[in-house]
Amino acid sequence: MPGPPAQPLRTLGRLVVLLLTITILADAADVLVTLDERALLDRLIAGVDVPGPELERSDDRLAITALVQLASLILTTIVFVIWFRRAYANAPRLAAMEKRYGDGWAIGAWFVPFLNLVRPKKIANDIWRAGDPAPPAGVPFVEWPVSWLLHLWWALWLITNFVSNLASRALDAETLRDQRSLASATLAADLVDVIAAAAAIAVVVQTTRRYERRREALGA
């Protein structure tokens, strides 16, 4: 008897895209606030007397944008891994494949140190392959082609994590110059994250589209 049909992915995909867009907007807001903060630090370093209320407003803006970024990160992560797991769990219903990993790894692989540098990408590759509208005959599933878009997204994801890690190491900045360096590191992390999030949107949109077309074509 045939197994249960593949679950739809479209609504989850749209929600992920919405949350990634919010993440981009939060990063953009943080860029603007951090640029103002760095300009303020430049004035302090130059010996300019900056009024206390102005310093407080700058700190408040930084705190608000940081909170929004954290909230968007948490929400996006939760919904993304739900989307990712559903896509992987249903992949065998779209293509003749044998999963290399259990469904739980579609979530767990993101949170295991070192393993999260490799395994999520392999799972993403398999999800992409499962949606292939014209599966290549006589070719093992793991050798089916994968779009350059996935490689670009993954490279950007690794870079943004590396840059964010460097920025976090400067959080204990004490001197004005150290605080300025922290502001510059934060700007770099925000800008890379914007690019990575944009690439993630493209991956989610294209992967969901392939998945749904394949599901509808098979009546899965």
C-alpha atoms as one frame of an Amber mdcrd trajectory, in Angstrom:
protein
   0.000   0.000   0.000   1.260   3.503  -0.745   2.409   5.558   2.209   0.801
   8.782   3.374   1.008  11.729   0.969   3.776  14.289   1.272   2.812  17.183
   3.500   2.501  20.621   1.869   5.380  23.017   2.394   4.104  26.248   0.864
   2.640  27.922   3.969   5.678  27.158   6.112   7.931  28.398   3.328   6.076
  31.708   3.138   6.330  32.126   6.902  10.079  31.487   6.809  10.472  34.089
   4.060   8.461  36.610   6.089  10.612  36.060   9.177  13.835  36.254   7.170
  12.620  39.546   5.730  12.003  40.833   9.251  15.525  39.708  10.145  16.919
  41.734   7.256  14.955  44.803   8.353  16.160  44.367  11.947  19.753  44.112
  10.732  19.306  47.204   8.572  17.949  49.136  11.557  20.911  48.008  13.628
  23.289  49.189  10.900  21.809  52.691  11.049  21.867  52.794  14.848  25.409
  51.435  15.008  26.633  53.981  12.465  25.260  56.725  14.725  26.914  55.082
  17.726  30.262  54.918  15.957  30.006  58.587  14.971  29.241  59.423  18.588
  32.284  57.432  19.734  34.434  59.301  17.217  33.335  62.560  18.816  34.162
  61.264  22.282  37.567  60.026  21.135  38.234  63.468  19.635  37.481  65.046
  23.018  34.096  66.514  22.131  31.756  66.917  25.090  28.673  64.826  24.270
  25.567  65.540  26.401  24.454  62.728  28.698  20.918  62.495  27.238  22.389
  61.930  23.773  24.527  59.085  25.109  21.493  57.549  26.791  19.383  57.765
  23.641  22.104  56.029  21.669  22.343  53.237  24.250  18.552  52.848  24.257
  18.412  52.548  20.470  21.160  49.926  20.508  19.337  47.942  23.189  16.054
  48.027  21.265  17.561  46.912  17.960  19.521  44.161  19.731  16.298  42.901
  21.318  14.461  42.930  17.989  17.340  41.080  16.341  17.337  38.436  19.066
  13.573  37.936  18.826  13.675  37.654  15.031  16.599  35.216  15.236  14.764
  32.932  17.661  11.483  32.968  15.722  13.182  32.506  12.360  15.291  29.624
  13.646  12.262  27.811  15.073  10.135  28.122  11.941  13.046  27.416   9.587
  13.971  24.113  11.258  10.297  23.078  11.221  10.202  23.816   7.471  13.540
  22.050   6.982  12.489  18.928   8.880   9.160  18.648   7.079  10.859  18.939
   3.708  13.400  16.256   4.607  10.885  13.903   6.233   8.744  13.986   3.092
  11.585  13.794   0.567  11.300   9.993   0.027   7.692  10.500  -1.088   8.923
  12.718  -3.912  11.922  10.747  -5.164  13.300   7.218  -5.114  15.827   7.805
  -2.355  17.032   6.335   0.869  17.639   8.955   3.523  21.191   9.119   4.801
  20.097  10.412   8.195  17.090  10.171  10.475  14.473  12.912  10.377  15.641
  14.232  13.748  18.960  15.234  12.245  17.159  17.836  10.126  16.838  19.724
  13.419  19.629  18.375  15.599  22.398  18.778  13.038  22.105  22.571  13.301
  22.990  22.557  16.983  25.842  20.038  17.241  29.251  21.784  17.156  31.391
  21.004  14.103  28.716  18.676  12.712  26.642  21.788  12.005  29.312  22.885
   9.542  28.579  19.982   7.203  25.501  17.865   7.835  22.743  20.480   7.404
  24.140  21.237   3.946  24.050  17.552   2.998  20.439  17.367   4.126  19.616
  20.552   2.186  21.196  18.965  -0.896  18.966  15.902  -0.540  15.848  18.050
  -0.121  16.758  19.918  -3.303  17.377  16.672  -5.197  14.056  15.197  -4.092
  12.254  18.039  -5.850  14.007  17.456  -9.175  11.307  17.648 -11.895  13.319
  15.372 -14.198  15.371  12.921 -12.114  18.435  11.738 -14.051  18.119   8.082
 -15.009  20.793   5.664 -13.884  22.465   8.171 -11.568  22.698   7.522  -7.800
  20.516   9.926  -5.824  23.444  11.510  -3.962  24.990  12.431  -7.317  21.972
  14.303  -8.652  22.868  17.928  -9.372  22.402  20.667  -6.794  22.004  24.364
  -7.621  24.874  26.777  -7.072  22.390  28.766  -5.001  22.643  26.235  -2.174
  26.442  26.420  -2.210  26.334  30.224  -2.101  23.823  30.245   0.756  25.859
  27.778   2.775  29.108  29.682   2.274  27.411  32.900   3.391  25.892  31.153
   6.403  29.333  29.942   7.498  30.827  33.394   6.966  28.118  35.182   8.944
  28.584  32.789  11.857  32.339  33.360  11.789  31.996  37.149  11.674  29.323
  37.148  14.395  31.603  35.054  16.586  34.417  37.563  16.132  32.071  40.428
  16.990  30.848  38.674  20.135  34.413  38.435  21.412  34.581  42.223  21.499
  31.502  42.616  23.710  33.645  43.256  26.795  35.115  46.408  25.236  36.015
  48.953  27.918  37.912  51.806  26.267  36.345  54.145  23.729  38.554  52.788
  20.969  37.587  49.230  21.886  33.933  50.236  21.761  34.484  51.749  18.336
  36.073  48.496  17.180  33.039  46.657  18.526  30.753  48.969  16.551  32.716
  48.264  13.367  32.595  44.508  14.010  28.853  44.728  14.606  28.384  46.578
  11.320  30.306  43.877   9.469  28.246  41.132  11.123  24.980  42.897  10.262
  25.911  43.436   6.629  27.021  39.835   6.112  23.869  38.618   7.846  21.697
  40.677   5.495  23.343  39.045   2.475  23.104  35.570   4.024  19.424  36.087
   4.881  18.702  37.226   1.324  20.377  34.071   0.003  18.368  31.997   2.486
  15.153  33.554   1.176  16.102  32.540  -2.357  16.872  28.984  -1.215  13.610
  28.633   0.705  11.557  30.021  -2.188  13.205  27.827  -4.830  13.270  24.686
  -2.689   9.618  25.089  -1.699   8.614  25.709  -5.310  10.422  22.567  -6.521
   8.978  20.528  -3.667   5.391  21.637  -4.342   5.632  21.145  -8.097   7.028
  17.661  -7.624   4.383  16.844  -5.010   1.573  18.001  -7.288   3.019  16.198
 -10.315   3.142  12.911  -8.404  -0.146  13.482  -6.642   1.856  12.868  -3.462
